[in-house]
Amino acid sequence: MAVIPVRWLFLFLSIYLSINLVFSTSTTPSNKKTYIVQMDKSAMPKTFTDHVQWYSATIQSVVLNPNEQDDSQEDRIIYSYQTAFHGVAARLSEEEAERLEERNGVMAVFPETIYKLHTTRSPVFLGLERADSTSVWSEQVTVHDVVVGVLDTGIWPESQSFNDTGMGPPPTHWKGTCETGRGFTKNHCTRKIVGARMFYRGYEAASGRINEQEEYKSPRDQDGHGTHTAATVAGTLVHGANLLGYAYGTARGMAPRARIAAYKVCWIGGCFSSDILSAVDRAVADGVNVLSISLGGGVSSYHRDSLSIAAFGAMERGVFVSCSAGNGGPDPVSLTNVSPWITTIGASTMDRDFVATVKLGTSKTMTGVSLYKGRRNLLAAKQYPLVYTGSNSSNPDPSSLCLEGTLDRRIVAGKIVICDRGINPRVQKGQVVKDAGGVGMILSNTAANGEELVADSHLIPAVAVGESKGREIKQYALSNPKATATLAFLGTKLGIRPSPVVAAFSSRGPNFLSLEILKPDVVAPGVNILAAWTGDVGPSSLPTDKRRVKFNILSGTSMSCPHVSGIAALLKGRHPEWSPAAIKSALMTTAYIHDNTHKPLVDASSGAPSSPYDHGAGHINPSRALDPGLIYDIGPQDYFEFLCTQGLTTDQLTVFAKFSNRTCRHTFSNPGDLNYPAISVVFPEAKNLSAMTIRRMVTNVGPPVSNYHVVVSPFKGVNIKVEPAKLKFTSKNQKLAYKVTFTTKSWQTAPQAGHLVWKDGVHRVRSPIVITWLPPI
């Protein structure tokens, strides 16, 4: 049993009643904004011959000034959605949007939202051996039939990671195509990249036409993020992959024989919800099996979140949707993409690091990390003047952050400069030091980052150090006017202990939309990940970086998300009959919560053990996920029944009932009855409720005859009873139900964490448990 700090709880209570979208576009010169309009497909009047015609007429019916030059149907409607979502994206004034909400057949009207990117050793670290090995992951032909749709910044098709040698024709179910534009032709689609599309109408409606001299109006990726995530999902084997000599080895994606479909939704000015929604809609119609979405745009209630609604539609069509949790950690309640039908991925480290050292004038040496490789090297035998422009060693100020224009050349020229992490990009701080005449940089973590170390490809000799070492170095520089140091770069080191560690930047729970749904779901490698890169920008992404590389090392939940997407593709290829929920269950119930020192996973921000609000069910374990023993399956109607417990009106629920005219059957007594692989029990403010029962059903996907017994960890404030305590299966795919009753012994001020495990001697089917007692408001 573990105690979870209560700091999140007060934050949760203060914001629970004010759930709103946090990003919106600015108005266009004509005072119109883009709105996403969801329509009830079944409500189309018989006077119309098709839905697109009806959608257009409905939009035109609310136009206030139909004679304006820009009020044609073509200008007003920028997208029509037909598959995972039904409706249009249209440019409307605020008054027109309000009028539209009153029209027959209009289910919901959402304002445009801007999403942000959540920005090789990992296959070995995860137990995925080479594809030509004899391991359980040596791939069968079925994996060739799996298509992963990647919604991102596009793709760099020339990368060796997308070589299609040895691949057969695309699967027969595939209906996607290859769109063309500057720098991208039909020939850039192959048997590996089976589809490439671009979505920009929402972006252009808000920001004006794309300047094709500055960015590719095509699926080509000039940012690098999309190429990196696509290669992480399904890149083919590339021997000798490295970044400037770092991380040298064989690069491969999680599912190297799976197909990739690139959907470019992000541009220089951001990623717009109308474009993302259109991409999801199109991807499902194209026939993707998995959607990998390393984007986030804040949190809103389920019925107001267009991506959540689209993902629900994708799930109904059997598509597994994987999303990044966000990079808002270590703050609590910082998650995005929290819907239970989405698999939400946090980030963790691997057992590889890029070691560099700082040797002070006192002869003391401190270890950090760096990916620096350049001509401007410092002499190991020489000590260089060291300067810190901040006022104290504990709290950063504008001058210590090395923001552009804040360094005085007279003070820093010829010296190693200590810069605090925060505000501007880490690599940009080095450029600021370089521009001011500095010869090197020590990048110090602050309290927000703790001891987590993220390596960067700096343009100047630079070493990143943790908070405690940074504070010591700063104290030395402040107290000694003749302080000196030198920097050394030692290359790649394997076998780092402890690992994995939960990344400090990885967004944290709880899920304040529904405390009964534990998020994130799992964590996966997301720190210092090597994968393919665009040929258009340098590894630092700075305009001044003229270096060009074939592979780059990045960190973020954007990197952890495609790891899970690729593993999901492997599981789908091996078990084509599994639903999205079955795949998620296999990933969650086989995840581990101990590092390579056999101790509990650690939170990089604090150095203390992490909790389920940090790591979810734990760190993914692909080999075990292949054979989980039991799964917790969930169908579309089950998810709808969960929504019926969320206080939504009939009209609000209708946005999720578009395919099957779903209605509430009231089969759940509380939200916790959703057959989720994790268990989160919430005792309300009133202390007269001392007992609560939740129900689960497991499906046997192991040997036909299997006998399981349950083990539950002890909890401080509650007694737990599982009925029955044994499950006896006589056939494969047999389903058996059980219930868990939680009886409060003493009210606890902090949430309690533990687990429930079903064992048969071979399998360990583990569900994390979190118990929360809400304080009186």
N, C-alpha and C positions, 0 to 999 in steps of 0.2 A: 504494500500500500504506500502511495506517495501523496504528499500534500502539494497542491498547486497554489502558488502565490495569489493573494486576493486582489492585487492591484487592478487586474483586468475587470473585476466585478463591478467596481464603482464606475469605471468608464463605460461598461456595458449598460448599466442602469441609466446613465446620463444621456446616452445617444439612442437608446432603444426606440423611443417614441419619435425620433426625427430622422428616419431613413430616407435619404434622398440621393439622387444622382449627383456625383461630385464633379463631373466634367461636362460642359456643354459648349457648343460652338458659338462663335460670335455671329451676330447678324450680318447678312450680306448688305451691300449698298442699297438694295431695294427693300430693306427691312423685312425680308423673308428668311426663314430658317428651314432646315430640313427636318421633317417629321416622319416617323415610321408609323404607318397606318395598318393595323391588323384588321382584316375583314373576315366575316363569317361566310365561308364559301357556300354553305347550304342556303343562305338567305338571298341568293341572286334572284331577282325578279325574272319571270319567264319572258319578259319583253327583250331580254338581252340574250345574245347567242353564245357569248363566252365571257369568262370572268374578267379578263383584261379590259374589255369594253365597258363592263359594269364599273370596275374600279375607276376608270377614266371619267365616266359620267358622274360618279359620286364626288370626285375631286372637283370637277368643273362646277358642280352644283353649289359649292360654297365660296367660289371665287368672288370677291367683292367688286373688283373692277375688271370684268372680262375683256374690255377693249384695250387694256394695257398691252404694250408691244411684247412683253415677255410672258404673257399669260396663256400661251398655247399649251395644249396637253403635253407636247413634247418637252417644253421647258419646265412645266410644273412637276411632272412625274419623272423621276430619275431611275427608279427600279420598279419592277414587278416581281413579286415573290410567289412561287407556286408549289414548293415541295415541303421543306421543313417549316415553312411559315407561309401564310396566305395574306396578301395585301400589297401595298406599295410603299415606296419612299417618295415623298413629294415636298416641294418647296411651298410653304404656306406662311401667311402672317399669323400672329398669335390669335387674332380674332377669328380667322378662317379655321384654325385648328380647333378652337372652341366650338365653332358651329359644326364642324365635321363630327365631333363626338356625339352629336345629337342625331346623326343620320342613321337610317335603318341599315343594319348589316355591319356597322362599324363597331368593332369589339374593343379597340384600344388605340390611343394615339400617344406615341412616345417622342419626346424631343431627341434630336441627334446627340450622341455621346461620343467623346473622343477617348479612345483607348491608347495605352502606352505599352511599348515593348518591355517585357520583364527580362531587361537584360543583365582520348584514345586508349587512355588507360582504363576507362570505365568498363568496357566489355570484360576484361580480365578480372577487374575488381568485383564485378557482378556475377562472376562465375560463368560467363558466356565464352566458351572456347572458340577457336577458329572454326569457320564454317565447314572446313574439310576434315575436322576431327571426328572422333568416334563418340563424342559426348552425346548426352541426351538432347542437346540443342543442334546437332547436325541436321540441317533443314531438309524437309521433304518438299515434294513438288507443290504441295498445297500452299506453302508460304509464298510462292510465286503469284498466287491468285489474290493476295491481300494488297489493297491499295491504301496508302496513308495520305490523306489530304493535309497539307501544311499551310496554315493561314499565317502569312508573315510578310516579309519585304521582297519576296520573289526568290529567284534561284540563279546561280551562276553555272550554266549548263556545261561549260568546258571543264569543270573540276573533275579530277580523276575519281573522286568519290561517287560520281554518277555514271561511271563506265557501265555499259550494258552488255559486255562480253559474256556469252554463255546464257543469256536470258532469252526465253521464248517470247512469243507474241503476248500482248496484254490479255488479261482474263476476258472471257466472253461476256461477262456482265458489265464490263467497263464501257461507258458512253461518253467519256470526257473528250476534250479536244485540245489543240494547241493554238492559242491566240498569238498573233504576231504584232510587232511594233518595232521601234528603233532598237537595234541590237538583238532582236529575237525573231527567228524565222521558224517555219514548220520543221525544219531539219534539226532544230535544237530539242525537239521532243524525240524520245527514243523508247526503247523497250524498258528502260529504267525510269526516265521521266515521261510518264504516259499522259500527262496533262499539264497545261500551264495556262492560267487565266489571270486577268487583272480586273480590279474593281476600283474605280476612281470617281464615279459620278458624285458621290456624297462629298468627297474631298474637294472636288472642283466647285461644287455648289457653295461650299463654305469659304474656300480660299482663292477662287479664280482658277483659270485654266493652268494646267501644268506647263511649266517652262521646259520644253523638251531638250533644251541645251543644257539644263542643269540636272535633270533626272530622266531616266528612261521611262517613257510612257509605254511600257511593255512589261512582260513578266521577268525581265532581267533584273537582277539584284545588284544595286550599287552600294547598299548599306552593309551587307555581309551577314546580318542577323538571320535572314531567311535561309541562306546557304548553309550556315552553321547548324541551324536546327534541323533542316532537311537531312543533312549528312549524319547528324547524331541519330536520327530516327532509322535511316535505312541506307547509309552510305556503304558502298562496296569496299572490299579490302584494298588498301593502298599501303605498300611497303615503303619504309623510309620516310614516313610522314613526320614532320616536326615544325616548330616555329623557331626560326633562327638558331637551330640546334637544340632547343629545349624539347622535352617530351618525345624524343626520337623513338620510333617504333612503327608498328602496323596500325593504321587507323581503320576503323570499321564502325558502321552503325550498329544499332541493336538488332535490326532485322535486315541484314545486307542483301537478301534476295527478295525483299518486298519491293513494291512499286511506289513511286512518289508522284503525287499530283500537287503542283505548286499553285497556290491562290494568293496573288499579291494584293494585299489590302492596306499596306502601310506605305506612306510616302514621307517626304521631307517634313511635312506639316503635321504628321500624326496618322492615326488609324481611326477611321470614322465608322460608327455603328451601322449606318445604312449600307456601307460597303462590306463590312464584316457579315452582316445578316444576309446580303445577297450571295456572298461567297459560301456560307454554310448551306444556303438553299440550293445553290448550284452544285456544290460538292456532293450533297446527298443524292441529287438527281443524276449526277455523273456516275455514282456507284462506289464512292469511297467506303471502306470498312472501318477506318479509324480517322478521327479528326484530331490534329495536334495544334493547339492554339496557345501560343506563349504571349498572351496579351491580357491586359486588365484595365478596367475603366471604373473602378469604384464599385460600391454595392448599393443596390436598390431593392425594394420588395420584389418578390418573385414575379408578380404579374406586371411589373413595370420594367423588367430587365429583358430587353430584346434578345440578347445573346442566350439568356437562360431559357426563354421561350423557344428559340430556334434549336437549342441543344436538346430540349424536350422532344421536339419533332424529329430530330436526328436519332435520338434514342429509340423512338417508336419505330423507326425504320431499321433498327438493329445496328446503328453506328455507335461505336465507342468514342466518347468525347473526353479528351484529356486537356486540362488547362493548368497554367502556372498559378501558384498561390499568390504571387506578388513579392516585391522586394521591400516591403514596409516594416520588416522586423528590425530590432527585437520588440517593437511596440506591440502590446496585446491588441486584439480585435483589429488587426490590420489586413485580414484576408480579403481576397477578391475571388470571384468564381466559386461561390459556396453552395450552389444548388446540389441536392443529393444525387441527381442523375448525371452530374459532371464529376469526373475524377480530378481532385484538386491536389496539386503536387508541390511540396516544399523542397528545399535544397539542403544538401549535405556535402561534406568533403569526401575525398578519397585518400588512399594511403600513398599519395605522391605529392611532392612539393618541389619548389624551385628555390633552393636555398641560397641566401646571400648573407653577408655579415657586415656589421658596423664595428670597427675597432676604434675605440676612443683613445685620446691622448693619455689616459690613465692606464692604458694597456688592457683594459677590460673589453672583451669581445661579446657582442650581442647578435643573436641570429634573427634573421627576417627572411623575406622572399623578394624575388624580382625576376623579370623576364628581359632585363636589359641586355642588349647585344649591339654594340656600336663601336665607332672609332674613338669616341671620347672616353677612354678608360682612365681610371685613376691608378696611380702607382701604389702597389700594396705596401711598399717600404716607406712611403712618404705620408706624412700627416698634413691634412689641409685644414685651414681655419674653419671653425664651426660656428654658425650663428642661428639664433632663434629670435624672431621679431615679435613674438607674443610677450605679454606682460607677466604671465605666470604659467606654470607647468600643468595646471589642472583644467583650466577653462580656455578654449580657443577664442580668439577675437579676430576681426577682419584681417589684420595684418598677418596673423599666424596661419590663416587659411590659404595664403598664397593665391588670392584672387587676382584676376587680371588688373594690372595698374597699381597694385598695392605695395610692391617691393621697390625699395630705393637702391639703385645700382651702386651708389656710394657705400652702402652698407653690406651688400651681398656679393659683389663682384669678386670672383676668385675663391669663393667659399662654398662649403657644403651647407645648404639651407635646410632647416627642419620645418616641415609644413604639416599642419594639422589636417586630418581628413574631414571632409564635409563641404557642402554647398556646390562647388564646381567639380568636374570629373577629376579623378586621381591623376590621369596622364596629363591633363591640362595644367595641373600644378607644376609638373616638371617643365612644361613649356614656358610657364611664367618665370620660373627660376632661371631657365636657360636664357630667356630674353633679357633678364636683368643682369646677366653676366655670371651667374652662379655656375660652379663646376660639378655639383652633385646635389642630391636631395635625399633626405630621410623623411619618409612619409609615416607620420605617427597616428595610430588609431586614437579615437576618443572613447569616452564611456559608452557611447552608442554602439561601437563596434567591438569593444572588449579585446580579446586576444585573437580574434579571427584574422587570418592573413589572406589577402587576395593579391595574386601576382599580376603585374601589368607590363606591357611591352613599352617601356618608357623611351623617350627621345633623349634622355640625359641619364648618366649613371644615378640610379635611385634604388633605395631599399625600403620596403614597407616593414614596420615593426608593430607589435601589439601595444596596447595602452600602457601596461606597466613598464615595459622597456622604454617606450616613448617618453613617459613621464620622467624616468631616470635620466635619459639623454638630455631632455629639456632643462632639467634642474642643473645638470652639469654645465650646459651652455650658458644658463642665466647667472650661475654663481662664479664662473671662471671666464674673465674677458679674453683669455688666451686659449680657450677650449679648441681642441683639434679632433679630427677623425679621418678615417679612410674607409672606403667601401670595397668589398670583394664579392665576386659572383661565382658560385660553386656549381651551378648547373642543376641537373635533375636528380632527385633523391627519392627512392622507393622505400616502402616498408614503414611509413610514418605511423607512429602510435601516439595517442589513440586515433583511430579512424573507424567508421565515419564519425563526424561531429556535425551537429545541426548548425547550419550557417547562421550567423548573426543577422544577416539581411533577410533571411527567409521569413515571410509573413506568418503571423501567429493567430491562433484562435483566441477565444472561442468564436463560434459562428453566431453572431448576435441576431441574425435573422431567425434562427431556430437552434436554441441551445441543445435540443435533443439530437441534432445531427452533428457529430464530431468532425471537425475539419482542422487542418488539412487531412487528407486521406492517408497519404504516405509521404516519405521523403525519398529523394533519389539524388545521384551525383549532380551537383550544380556549381561546383567551385573549381576553377582552373581546368576547364574542359577543352580539349583539342579537337577541332573539326574543320571542315573545309571553309574557305573564305572567298570573298569576291576578289576579282582582279582590279577593282576600281578604286579602292582606298587602302591605306596602310593599316597595319595591325592596331595602331592606337586610335584609328578613325579620325584623327586630327587633320585638318586641311594642310598643315605644314609637314605632315608625315609622308615623305615621298617613297618610302619603302613599299615593296609589293611582295606578298607572301601567298602561298597556296593553302596554308592552314593557319588558324589563329586559335588563341586560348582565351576563352571568355568565362565569366561567372554570372550567375543569376538563376532565378527559378525558370527563366526562359530556357536554360540549359537542362534543368532537371525534368521539365515537362516532356521533351522529345525522348528522353530515356524511357519513360513509362509508355509513351505512345508506341515506341518500337517494340518493347516487351509485349504490349497488348497485341501488336500485329503478329508476333510469334505465337502467342497463345491462341489467337483467332485462327492462324494457319493450322495449328495442331488440333484445335478443338473448334471447328467451324460452326458447330451447333450451339456454342456458348453464347449467351446474351451479353450485352455490355455490363450488366450487373454481375453476371457470373465471373467475367474477367476481372472486374474490380474486386470482387470477393476473394478470388484466388490471390490477387496481389496483396490485399490487406491482411488476410488471415495467416499468411505465410511470412509476413514481414518480421524482421528481428529488431530488438530494442537494446542490444548489447554491442559494444565495439570490439575491436580486435585485441583488447586487453581483458575481455570478458566482464567488463564493468558496464553499468547503464550508459546509454548514449548521453553525451554531454552537450550543453548549449554553449556555443562559442562565445556568446555575448557575456555570459556570467561565469563560465567554468563549472557551473553546477549541473546536476543531472537534468536533462530535458524532460518535458511532460508531454502527454498526448496533445496538448494545445500547440506544441512546437513540432512534434514529429508524427502526429496522427497515430496510425496503427504501427508505425515503425519504418525501418528502411527496407526497400524492396529486396526480395530474394528470388530472382527469376527461376532458378532451378527448382526450388520448392513450389513455386506458383504453378509449374507445369503439372504437378500432381498434388493438389491441395487436400484431397480426401473428401472434404465436404465443402459445399458452397452455399452462400446465402443469395438466392435468386430474387429478383424484383422485377415485376412486369410493369408496363405503362399504367395500368389501372391502379396498381399499388402506389405508385408515385402520385397519382391523382388523388387517391384516398389520403395520402399524407397532406397534400395541399388543402384538402377539405378540413383539416384540423388547424389551418393557419389563419382562420378568421377572415378569409376572403369572401367577397360577395359572389352571388351567382354569376353576375356579369364578369367579375374578375377571374373566376374559375374558367369561364368559357374560353379564354385565350389558350388554355391547355387542352381543350376538348375538341379541337378542330377536326381530327381525323375520325374519331369513333363516337362522337356525340356522347361523351362520357358524362355521367352524373355521379353524385356522391352516394355511396352505398352505406356509409358510416360504419365500416368494418373495423376502424381503429378507435380505441377508447382514448388514446392520446398520441401525439406525434412520435413518441418513442416506440410505437408498435410497428413502424416501418421496418421491414426485414433487413436492416442495415447491418453490415459486418461489425460495426462498432456500436457500443452501448453507452448512451449518455442519459442519465436519469436526473430529472430536475424536480426537487421538492419546492413547491411554491411558498410564498411568504407566510401563508397561514399555517401555524404549527399544529393545527388539528388534523392535518393529513400526515400520518406517520408511516404509512405503508403504500407501496406502489408496485404494480406488476407489469412487466413487459413480456411480449411474446415474440418468439422467433421460430423459423422453420428452416431446416437444413436439407440439402439434397446430396445424396451419396453419389460422388463421381469417382470413387475408388473401387476396390474389390467388391463384388456383389454381396458377399457375406462379410460384414464388418461390425465389430462391437466397440462402441466408444463409451468412455466414462468421463465425467466432468471434474475439473479442478478449478476452484475459484480462490483468488488471493484474498487474504483477510483485509477488512476495512475497519477503520477506527470508529466511525460513527454509525455503522449500520450492520445488521445481520442479513445475509443473503441465502436464499433457498432456491435451488434449481430442481424443477420437476418435469420429467423424470431425470434422475441423475445418471441414467444409462440409456444409450440409444443402440438398438439392435436392428441392423439392416439385413435384409435377405435378398435384395436385388439392386442392380445399378439403377441410378436415377430415382430411387425410392425417396420419398420425402417424409420426414418425421418432424413433429413440432415439440417444442419445449417452452416452458415459461420460467421467468426469474422474478422472485418476489424480494423486494428491498424493504426492510423494516428498520426505521430509525431508532437507534438506541440513545443517541445524544446529538443534538443539533450542532453542526460544525460550521465554523466561520469561513473555512477555506474549502474549495472543492477537493475531493479525494479521488485518487487514480489507482487502478489496478487492472485485473484481467480475468477473463473466463476462458478456459481452454478445454476443448474436447480432444481426448487421446485414444488411439487404438493400438499403440505400440509401435506404429510407423509414422503416423501423421500427428501433427500438433496444430489444431485449428484454433487459433488464438483471436479473441475479440477484446480490444481494450475497453475498459469501463471507466467512466468518469461520473461521479455523483456530486451534484451541486445543490446546496441549500440556499435559496434566494433570501437575502435579508429583507426586512420590511422596508417599503419605500417611504 
